[in-house]
Each structure stands twice: as C-alpha cells, then as structure tokens.
Amino acid sequence: MALFTKEEALNYHSSKRKGKLEVISIKPCRNQKDLSMAYSPGVAEACRAIHADTEKVYDYTNKGNLVAVVSNGTAVLGLGNIGPEAGKPVMEGKGVLFKIFSDIDVYDLNISAKTPDEVVAFCKLLEPTFGGINLEDIKAPECFEIETRLKAEMGIPVFHDDQHGTAIISAAGIMNALEISGKKIDEIRIVVSGAGAAAIACSNLYVHMGVKRENIFMFDSRGLIHAGRTDLNEFKQAYAQTENKGTLAECMVGADMFLGLSVKDAINQDMVRTMADNAIIFACANPDPEITYEAVKEVRPDIIMGTGRSDFPNQVNNVLGFPFIFRGALDCRAKTINEEMKIAAAEALARLAKEPVSQDICDAFGVDKLEFGINYIIPKPLDPRVLTWLAPAVAKAAMDTGVAQIQLDLDQYAKDLEARMIASKARTKLVVDSFGYDI
C-alpha cells in the first residue's frame, strides 16, 4: 500500500521553499566586524594561509565536509534516461540523506554531459572545492569508465553509489547468510539477473570476498553471458561463462544464491523450488522485486530472502552505505575509496546485525523484536549505531591501506561522531520546524 499520493509527493517538493535543500550561513554576520571577516578584507587572511599551504583549505573552508553529487540523468532510479533536470529531485534527495544520516553537506550538480570525457573533465575541475564526489544515476557501461578514470586522476574519494552501494549492503547480507547456512563463500554458485552497473559491481566485490568468478552465472536481457556471444562489452566479458550453460531456469537448479538487479517477475516459484538448501535470494528490483517475499516463503521457507523494500525483512538499502562510507573517508582525508574500505563497511554491517536492537528501532519498523537470524541479517537504516560502526571501520581500513592522510583515534572518533550527529539533528530540526511544514 502506498504511503502517499501523487499530489502529496508533489506538494512535498513544492511547498514553501522549492526543492529539498537550502544553503545556510553558519557564522555570524551581525555587524561590520563580522561582515569584514566573512568577506572583505578579513577573508584575505584565510586566502593567504591557503595560498602558502594548500592543505589549509581543509582548515579554513568547508571542503572537508562537502561532497558533490554529480549526475547526467542517464540512468535515474527506475526511470531511465530522463535527463539532468528531471533527475535533480533525486540528487537533492541524496543530499538530504547525506545530511540526515552523516552530517555531510552536499551540492547536487546535474550536468548536460553526454560522453565520459565530458563528465570526467567536469568532475576534475571540482577538486579544489569538494572533499569527495558521489557519482549518481549514470548509465552503464559509461559509468565504469568514468569512475575508473576519476579514481586514477583525482586525489579525493570518488564513489559511484549505483555500483558499490548495493554491492556493499548485499555483501554484508551474504556474510551473515553464509554463517547461518554453514556454507563457504568459495564454494557457492550465484545466479545474477541483470548485467548493469550494480550487478557487475556486486559481482566484482563478491569475487574480492572469495567467490569464484566461474561460479557466477550472469544474465542480461539476451540470456546468459557466455564466450560464444559477440555482443558483450568488456565489463560483461569478465563474467562470460566458457560456454552456454542454459536458460535462467536451468542455471537456477542447485544455485546457492540469486541476485536480482533487473525487472519484476524475472523468476518464479518453480525456479525457487530447485535452488540449493538454505539458499539466498536478494531480489532488489524496485519497487517490485524479481519475485515477491511471500511467493518465495510459500514454497521455500528455508531461503534467506532480501529485497529493496522496507516492508519486508532484510532490506538491501544503499542508505546503509554511502553516508557512512563518505563520513569515514572524509574524516581521515582518504585519497580514494578502495576495496578494503568497502569490505570493512560490509563487515561492520554484518557484525552490527548480531547486536541487540533497541525497542524504538523495532517500533519504527512495526515489529516486536529484531534478532540475528534468517529474517534479520542486515541492520535497519534508522539504527543510529550504523554511523558509529561503519565510519570508524572505513577510516581504519583507509589508514591500514595507506590511503588516509590523517590518523584518527578511533575510540574518540566514535564518540565525536555521536556528539556531532546530536548537534546536526538539532540544527536541522530547528530549520525544518521554522517553515511550519504540514504536508
């Protein structure tokens, strides 16, 4: 059942001030002295200090807490190539999530760029201003080239959430599901429906975790990806089976996991019946998954099931990743977000799912309790502990792998994060309440 009407959603975006974001001064400007320090002539002192030592930009500006959400609108949600203007509400929404969950400031930059060269050139020009770049809703395969080039050519974190967000959250779920089922990651066989940015990024991360590449059976709209096909780009070719092993239904027989990043009704109950004991199904198509939770449980109660929806157990939700990954990366001033940092985030999520859950979080999701097991292998997005578990884990991995430029005291860092979020939520509430929204 929908939680809102079309009119309510449009009113949410258009009432009072338009859109969802606002820039607010955080320093006083009450008198001539304040004004002269904010701008001329006092601002010159900060300019001179940064000119003498460029790293001082992190001390005297907001660069260290500022992320650019960059999109050309070519692959927006389930809407497709709708363009940068139509994609802007999504990017503003991304900014809201960054702020609400991790106190990171965002400018959403929706650009009329058609080619990878244009997107890369634009992003590289942003490095003096931003501490990190979140690429968003850029279609495959261009998104792979864009992120790869930017990570190689820039000295700040660049992260394409459409690729890595789902990968990290689902990886946490796999870790816990395998623990419950008693299976080993290097022995499982995975069927993947979909071969876009998220599917390939998920598969890449799973391989990094220990899944054998030859045990991943990836399907696009034309069938199984295999060496006999001549229509594969280089990213799909990496997952080509040596020969055509059959249809989706045939490959599902005995499979230990199904990952769906495709379309509604991609699989059916007959396929589910043939999977291995205690198999995993992550059906992540939104809003309607590749198969419904009820349909799976009706024929295979043993299966560990997750979807992209909040109204069923084990939601694979990217908001469990990007705000906290960027928080940790920014605070240790990481030069990149590497595989070790992604794995650290997934491991932290997996560990958190084993911790007791407070009653207020249970109440927020309409359940009596949440305990580690088949119906709770991924933490809930509203659990405030996600920040204090993930950000330090990401920062530690950055420090351990040599990409961090600041060494943090991780125990103190976790305490500082808690205090930071209390203050941030109080400020945000004051601003929102001041508008008197009733929508």
C-alpha positions in Angstrom: 0.0 0.0 0.0 1.4 3.4 -1.0 2.3 5.7 1.9 1.4 8.8 -0.1 -0.5 10.1 -3.1 1.0 11.7 -6.2 -0.4 15.1 -5.0 1.3 14.7 -1.6 4.6 13.8 -3.1 4.5 16.9 -5.5 3.4 19.1 -2.6 6.3 17.8 -0.5 8.7 19.0 -3.2 7.0 22.3 -4.0 5.5 23.7 -0.7 7.1 26.7 1.0 10.7 26.9 -0.4 11.0 24.9 -3.6 13.0 21.7 -3.5 14.6 20.0 -0.5 17.9 21.8 0.2 19.0 25.2 1.4 22.4 26.8 2.0 22.6 28.5 5.4 25.4 30.6 6.9 27.0 29.0 9.9 29.0 32.1 11.0 27.5 35.3 12.4 27.1 38.4 10.3 25.6 40.8 12.8 27.8 43.9 12.5 30.6 45.5 10.5 33.3 43.4 12.1 31.6 40.1 11.3 30.9 41.3 7.7 34.5 42.3 7.2 35.8 38.9 8.5 33.2 36.9 6.4 34.2 38.8 3.2 36.5 41.8 2.7 39.1 42.4 4.0 39.2 39.6 6.6 38.7 36.8 4.2 42.2 37.7 2.7 43.8 36.2 5.8 42.3 32.8 5.0 43.2 33.1 1.3 46.9 33.9 2.2 47.1 31.0 4.6 45.8 28.6 1.9 48.0 30.1 -0.8 51.0 29.4 1.4 49.8 25.8 2.2 47.1 24.4 0.0 46.2 21.8 2.7 44.9 24.6 4.9 41.9 24.7 2.6 40.6 21.9 5.0 41.0 24.2 8.0 39.6 27.5 6.6 36.8 26.2 4.3 34.1 23.6 4.2 35.9 21.4 1.7 36.5 18.6 4.2 32.7 18.1 4.8 31.5 18.8 1.2 30.5 16.2 -1.3 29.4 16.8 -4.9 26.6 14.6 -6.1 27.2 14.5 -9.8 24.7 13.1 -12.4 23.9 13.5 -16.1 20.5 11.8 -15.5 21.1 8.9 -17.9 20.0 6.1 -15.6 17.7 7.6 -12.9 16.2 5.2 -10.4 13.7 3.0 -12.4 13.0 5.9 -14.7 15.9 5.5 -17.2 17.4 8.3 -19.2 15.2 11.2 -18.2 17.9 13.9 -18.3 19.6 16.1 -15.7 16.7 18.4 -14.9 14.2 15.5 -14.3 16.9 13.7 -12.2 17.6 16.7 -10.0 14.9 15.8 -7.4 16.7 12.5 -6.8 20.0 14.3 -6.4 18.6 16.7 -3.9 17.2 13.7 -2.1 20.6 12.2 -2.0 21.8 15.4 -0.3 19.1 15.1 2.3 20.2 11.6 3.1 23.9 12.6 3.4 22.9 15.3 5.9 20.4 13.4 7.9 22.5 10.3 8.3 26.1 11.6 8.5 26.1 15.4 8.7 27.8 15.8 5.3 27.0 18.8 3.2 26.1 18.4 -0.5 25.8 20.4 -3.7 23.8 18.4 -6.3 25.3 19.1 -9.7 23.1 17.9 -12.6 25.1 18.3 -15.8 24.3 18.3 -19.5 27.1 15.9 -20.3 26.7 13.1 -22.9 30.1 11.5 -23.0 32.5 10.1 -20.4 35.1 12.6 -21.5 32.7 15.5 -20.6 31.8 14.0 -17.2 35.4 13.3 -16.3 36.5 16.8 -17.4 33.8 18.4 -15.3 34.5 16.4 -12.2 38.2 17.0 -12.3 37.5 20.8 -12.3 35.7 20.3 -8.9 38.6 19.0 -6.9 39.6 22.3 -5.3 36.1 22.8 -3.9 34.9 19.3 -2.8 36.2 16.7 -0.4 34.6 13.9 -2.4 32.4 13.1 -5.4 29.4 10.8 -5.4 28.6 9.8 -9.0 24.9 9.0 -9.3 22.5 7.7 -12.0 25.0 7.5 -14.8 24.2 4.6 -17.2 26.4 1.6 -17.9 28.9 1.0 -19.4 30.0 4.6 -19.4 29.8 4.8 -15.6 32.6 2.2 -15.2 35.0 4.2 -17.4 34.1 7.5 -15.7 34.7 6.2 -12.2 37.9 4.3 -13.1 39.4 7.4 -14.8 38.4 9.7 -12.0 39.8 7.5 -9.3 43.1 7.3 -11.1 43.3 11.0 -11.9 41.9 12.7 -8.7 43.2 12.9 -5.2 39.8 12.8 -3.4 37.3 10.0 -3.0 35.2 9.2 -6.0 32.3 6.7 -5.5 29.6 5.6 -7.9 26.9 4.6 -5.4 24.7 2.8 -8.0 27.6 0.4 -8.4 29.0 0.0 -5.0 26.1 0.7 -2.6 24.1 -2.4 -3.4 27.4 -4.4 -3.5 28.4 -3.4 0.0 25.0 -3.9 1.6 24.4 -7.2 -0.1 27.9 -8.4 0.8 27.1 -7.8 4.5 24.0 -9.9 4.0 25.9 -12.7 2.3 28.4 -12.9 5.1 25.7 -13.4 7.7 23.6 -15.7 5.4 26.6 -18.0 4.9 27.2 -18.1 8.6 23.6 -19.2 9.2 23.6 -21.8 6.4 27.1 -23.1 7.2 28.3 -22.7 3.6 31.7 -21.4 2.4 32.0 -18.4 0.1 34.4 -20.1 -2.2 32.0 -22.9 -2.8 28.7 -21.1 -3.6 27.2 -20.7 -7.0 25.4 -17.4 -7.8 22.9 -16.6 -10.5 22.7 -12.9 -11.3 19.7 -11.4 -13.2 20.9 -8.1 -14.7 24.2 -7.0 -16.0 24.3 -3.3 -15.4 26.4 -1.2 -13.1 25.1 -2.6 -9.8 25.2 -6.3 -11.0 28.8 -6.0 -12.2 29.9 -4.1 -9.1 28.3 -6.7 -6.8 29.9 -9.5 -8.7 33.3 -7.7 -8.5 33.0 -7.3 -4.8 31.9 -10.9 -4.3 34.9 -12.1 -6.2 37.1 -10.0 -4.0 35.5 -11.7 -1.0 36.3 -15.1 -2.3 33.5 -16.2 -4.7 35.0 -18.0 -7.7 34.4 -16.0 -10.9 33.4 -19.2 -12.8 30.7 -19.7 -10.2 28.8 -16.5 -11.2 26.2 -17.0 -13.9 25.1 -13.6 -15.1 22.1 -12.9 -17.3 21.2 -9.8 -19.3 18.1 -9.2 -21.4 19.5 -11.6 -24.1 20.3 -14.5 -21.9 23.4 -16.0 -20.2 26.6 -14.1 -20.7 29.0 -16.6 -22.3 32.0 -16.6 -24.5 30.1 -17.5 -27.6 28.3 -14.2 -27.7 29.6 -11.3 -29.8 27.6 -8.5 -28.3 29.4 -8.2 -24.9 31.3 -5.1 -23.7 34.5 -5.6 -21.7 32.7 -5.5 -18.4 30.3 -8.2 -19.2 33.0 -10.3 -20.8 34.7 -10.6 -17.4 31.8 -12.8 -16.4 31.3 -14.8 -19.5 30.9 -18.5 -19.0 33.1 -20.6 -21.2 30.0 -22.0 -22.9 26.3 -21.5 -22.9 25.1 -23.3 -19.8 21.4 -22.8 -20.5 18.5 -20.7 -19.5 17.9 -18.8 -16.3 15.7 -21.6 -15.1 18.3 -24.2 -15.9 21.1 -22.3 -14.1 18.9 -21.8 -11.0 18.9 -25.6 -10.4 21.1 -26.1 -7.3 22.2 -22.4 -7.1 23.2 -21.2 -3.7 22.2 -17.6 -4.4 20.1 -15.5 -6.7 20.9 -11.8 -7.1 18.2 -9.8 -8.9 19.0 -6.4 -10.2 16.7 -6.5 -13.2 12.9 -6.5 -13.5 9.7 -7.6 -11.8 8.8 -11.3 -12.1 12.2 -12.3 -13.5 12.0 -15.6 -11.6 9.1 -17.8 -10.4 8.3 -20.3 -7.7 9.3 -23.2 -9.9 12.8 -21.8 -10.2 13.0 -21.2 -6.5 12.0 -24.8 -5.7 15.1 -26.0 -7.5 17.6 -24.0 -5.6 20.0 -25.4 -3.0 19.1 -25.9 0.6 19.2 -22.7 2.7 19.8 -20.6 -0.5 19.9 -16.8 -0.6 17.7 -14.6 -2.7 18.3 -10.9 -2.9 15.6 -9.6 -5.3 16.4 -5.9 -5.5 14.3 -4.6 -8.4 12.3 -1.6 -7.2 9.5 -1.1 -6.4 8.5 -4.6 -7.5 11.2 -7.3 -6.9 12.1 -10.1 -9.3 9.9 -12.3 -7.1 7.9 -11.4 -4.0 8.8 -12.3 -0.5 5.5 -14.1 0.0 6.0 -16.2 -3.1 9.4 -17.4 -2.0 8.4 -18.2 1.5 5.3 -20.1 0.3 7.5 -22.7 -1.4 10.8 -22.4 0.3 10.7 -21.2 4.0 14.3 -22.1 4.4 15.5 -19.5 1.9 17.1 -16.3 3.3 15.3 -13.6 1.5 16.0 -9.9 1.0 14.5 -7.2 -1.2 14.9 -3.5 -1.8 11.7 -2.8 0.1 11.4 -1.6 3.7 8.1 -3.6 4.3 9.9 -7.0 4.2 12.9 -8.4 6.2 16.5 -7.8 5.1 16.2 -4.6 3.1 19.1 -4.0 0.7 19.2 -0.3 1.0 22.0 1.9 -0.2 21.5 4.4 2.6 23.2 1.9 4.9 26.4 2.6 3.0 27.2 5.8 1.2 26.6 8.4 4.0 28.9 6.5 6.4 31.5 5.4 3.9 32.0 9.1 2.9 31.9 10.2 6.5 34.8 7.8 7.3 36.7 8.7 4.1 36.4 12.4 4.6 37.4 12.4 8.2 40.6 10.6 7.7 41.1 12.5 4.4 41.3 9.4 2.3 42.6 9.9 -1.2 40.3 7.2 -2.6 37.7 4.6 -1.5 39.4 1.2 -2.1 38.1 -2.4 -2.0 39.4 -2.8 1.6 37.3 0.1 2.7 34.2 -1.4 1.0 34.8 -4.8 2.6 35.3 -3.1 6.0 32.0 -1.4 5.7 30.3 -4.7 4.8 31.9 -6.5 7.7 30.9 -3.7 10.1 27.3 -4.0 8.9 27.4 -7.8 9.3 28.7 -7.5 12.9 26.1 -4.9 13.8 23.2 -7.2 12.7 24.3 -9.6 15.6 23.9 -6.9 18.2 20.7 -6.4 20.3 18.3 -3.9 18.7 16.6 -1.2 20.8 12.8 -1.3 21.1 12.4 2.2 19.5 14.0 0.8 16.3 11.7 -2.2 16.4 8.8 0.1 16.9 9.8 2.2 13.9 9.5 -0.8 11.7 6.4 -2.2 13.3 8.0 -5.4 14.7 8.1 -6.8 18.3 11.8 -7.6 18.1 14.8 -7.9 15.8 17.2 -10.7 16.4 20.0 -12.1 14.3 18.7 -14.9 12.1 17.1 -15.7 8.8 14.8 -12.7 8.9 17.4 -10.2 10.3 20.8 -10.4 8.6 21.1 -6.7 7.6 20.7 -3.8 10.1 17.8 -1.3 9.7 18.7 2.1 8.1 17.3 4.1 11.0 19.6 2.4 13.6 21.8 5.3 14.7 24.7 2.8 15.5 25.3 2.3 11.8 27.3 5.6 11.7 29.5 4.8 14.7 30.2 1.3 13.4 30.7 1.9 9.7 32.6 5.3 9.6 35.4 4.2 12.0 35.7 0.8 10.2 36.1 2.6 6.9 38.6 5.1 8.3 40.6 2.2 9.9 40.7 0.4 6.6 41.9 3.6 4.9 44.6 4.1 7.5 45.7 0.4 7.3 46.0 0.5 3.5 47.9 3.8 3.4 45.3 6.0 1.6 44.4 8.1 4.7 46.2 11.4 5.2 45.0 11.8 8.8 45.5 9.2 11.6 42.4 9.1 13.9 42.0 7.8 17.4 39.1 5.5 16.5 37.6 5.3 20.0 37.5 9.0 20.4 36.3 9.3 16.8 33.2 7.2 17.5 32.4 9.4 20.5 32.9 12.5 18.4 30.5 11.2 15.7 27.7 10.7 18.3 28.1 14.2 19.5 28.3 15.6 16.0 25.0 13.9 15.0 23.1 15.1 18.1 24.1 18.7 17.2 23.4 18.2 13.5 19.9 16.8 14.1 19.1 19.6 16.5 20.1 22.3 13.9 18.2 20.6 11.1 15.1 20.3 13.2 15.1 24.0 14.0 15.3 24.9 10.3 12.6 22.5 9.2 10.3 23.4 12.1 10.7 27.1 11.3 8.9 26.6 8.0 5.9 25.0 9.6 5.5 22.2 7.1 2.2 20.4 7.3 2.3 18.1 4.3 
